Every structure is written in structure tokens, then in C-alpha cells.
């Protein structure tokens, strides 16, 4: 026994041994939790890869580049749902990110303190609404509104414009890519705006007060102080919202139209990977059909993984540039 240990009271030595044992137990518990996440992720990837191997072996790269989806003839290709997934997610981000930023800035910098709590609570309440409720609302309320008031105006005003007019041509059906993108945007806004609001609130007050003292306006403080100080967390929140948009199922299934064709116009119906899986998995009657659906799930998994990995790399690069 060392001289230092001998000089400690007996009770303190026992307490230290118990503390060291507790630390080891805690370490193994949290290590197990972390490994469980990795194991679940790997198991999901392997399961989908094995299930989709038959379709990928049968159709090869044509599964990614073809547009035919005919269960009767046993011809399957995933380009149409992949296209629908990417287009609707892109529309959701184009609409949702600016709105989320505006909500977060309003709550943290503009709104009176008396209404910040109610507005923030209302935004968070949107995040708790089940996606099927959004889908039903989209089909029975929002789609008729789009068909009667929004899409005819877009077709009349933007349809004749060369170039972008092709995006707004066709009949005002109500359902379609544009409607799905807007519904998805409404669904991801609570997640992105909540993250932005939380990180905006931790900006040191001294920085903003110094900028105001130098004569900066609220817009200049937000542009030059708040957003640069929190850009890493803001980008992370945006990519988390994109991950939610890529994998959303029920809401998109209700309002997308679920037709296997590729159309340039945003007014036309289409399908997505998640919607195809939700609509057809129960009807898959043979092994090749089920394997094709599993291959679509694998593609969605890979796309989502790539998006989140790119977000992580971007965050690391931004942190490195800032010297963190």
C-alpha cells in the first residue's frame, strides 16, 4: 500500500473504490447503448441487402435507370420512385428552410416576450401530430384548395413562361408533386425551426448588444452575428429535416397520386419510394416482387445515409474552418 493511500481515511478509500466500480459499470452500459445503435443500423442494411439481392441480380443497373414497374409482367425498375422522392424532398426543403428560419428569428429576436412561449409551443405541437393526420388533411382539405385556387393561377401565370413553364403545365388535379412538397414542408418546419430557435437562444447576449450599440439593425444582427455564430447547428438541423422528408410515408402516400410515371410538371401525380412500399408491400405476391420492394428500401436507406454522412462531413469541415 502506497504512503498516499495509507494516509487516507478508511471510509474515503472504500468510497473511491465504489466510485471507480460505478464508473466502469457506467462506461460499459453507455458503450453497449452505442454499439446497439450500430448493430441495429448494420442489421437493417444487411437485411434489406439480402432481401433485395434477387431483384438487383435480375435487373442489374437497369433497376436504377429503368422506369417500368409492372408486377404482372414481373418487370421492376426504381427510377420513378427515386425521382419522386428526390423532387418532393427538394420542394419541401426549398419551402421549409426559409419559413423555419423566419419562425426562429421571429421567436428569438422580434416577437414580444409575452407571445414567444405560445408561438414556440404551437410550433412544437405541429411536430407531435401523426403523419397520417397530415395526409388526411392534405387529401381532403389542402388538395381541393390547391386544385381550386392555387394550381390554376400557377398554370395561367407561370405556364406560358419559357423554361420554367414546363414545371407548371398540366391540369389542376390538386394532388401531385407540388402538393406533396408543400405538405412535407409543413411537416419538417417544426423540427428545423425548433433546432434553429434553440441555438439562436444560446448566442451570447454580449455579442448582440455590442452590435446594437454600434448601430446595427435587427436584420444586420441576425445576418452578421446570430447566423454565423450558429451556422454549424443550423446546417445540422436542416439536414435532419431533409432526412425526415426523404423517409416520410403516410402523408406523401395520400397526396402524391401514386402513379409510376415521370413528369416534368410539378402538377402531375407521381410516387416515391416510401409511398410505393406502403401501397404495394402487402400486395407483393411473389419473391421477385417482394425483393424489388426491398431493393427500393435499400436505395432509400443508402440515400438517407449519404445525406446524413454528407451533413456530418460538412459540419466537421465548418468546425475545422472555425478552429474548433
PyMOL commands that set and color helices and strands:
alter all, ss='L'
color gray80, all
select helices_A, chain A and resi 3-7+10-59+62-65+79-110+113-127+131-158+164-168+177-201+205-213+218-247+250-255+273-283+287-321
alter helices_A, ss='H'
color red, helices_A
select strands_A, chain A and resi 69-70+75-76
alter strands_A, ss='S'
color yellow, strands_A
deselect
rebuild
show_as cartoon
